[in-house]
Amino acid sequence: MVPFEAWRDELLGTSSPADGSEMVELYEQGNYEEIEEYVNDEMKTLERLYDEIQSTEYFQELLDMRQNIGFERELR
């Protein structure tokens, strides 16, 4: 499985200001503001990444394949 950070770098050209593995240490140190900034950055990036993926040819192929097998849940 490709890590999220690789998708982020490839499709958006950005990187996270922190590493998720640092969250425990930040929490133990009481750096809650940094944790909140990290979480907000990740959520905004996930939204941008999803928007970018929806514009790809592969996404349309995925929608077509899902329809062909009768999977009806809306992805857009």
N, C-alpha and C positions, 0 to 999 in steps of 0.2 A: 504494500500500500504506500502510495506517495504521501509524504508528510504535508500538512497544511502549509507550512512555511515555503515549501518548494512550489506549490501552486501559486501562492501569494507572490513570490518573486517572479515566476514565469509570466503570469497573466497581468499582474498589476505593477510589477517593478518596484515593490516596496518590501520592507522587512519590519519585523516587530521590534519595538524599542526594548523589549525584555524577552527572556526565555521563560516559557511556562514552568520549567523546572525550578525557577527562582521564586515561585510564588510562596512556597512553604517558608523559606527563609525570610521573605518580605513580611509575611504574616507574623512570624515569631518576633520580628523586630518592630512590629507595630506600624509598618509602612503601608497603611491601608489606602492612602491616596495613590500610591504607585500601583497598587493592585487594581484599584478602580480604573485608573488610566489604562492599564494593560487590558482589562476586560472590555472597556469601551472601545479601545482600538481594535481588538479582535472582532467584536460584534460589527463595527462599521466596515471592517475589512471583509468579513464574511458576506455582508450585504453587497458590497462592491464586486466581490468575486462571483457571487451567484448571478448578478446582473451581467457580468462579463461572459460567464459560461452560457447564459441563455442566448447570447448573440452569436454563438458558434454554430457551425454546420452540424457538428456532432450532437448538439442538444436537440436540434430538429430531427435528426436520425433517431435519437433516443425516444422522442415523442412518437414518431411514426412506429417504431418497434413496439412500444407500449400499447398503442392503439391496435396493432395487428394481433396482439395476444389477448386483447380484451381488457386491459388494465385501464380503468376509467378515471382514477384520481387525477385531478388537475395539478400540474406542476408550475403553471404560470400565474 
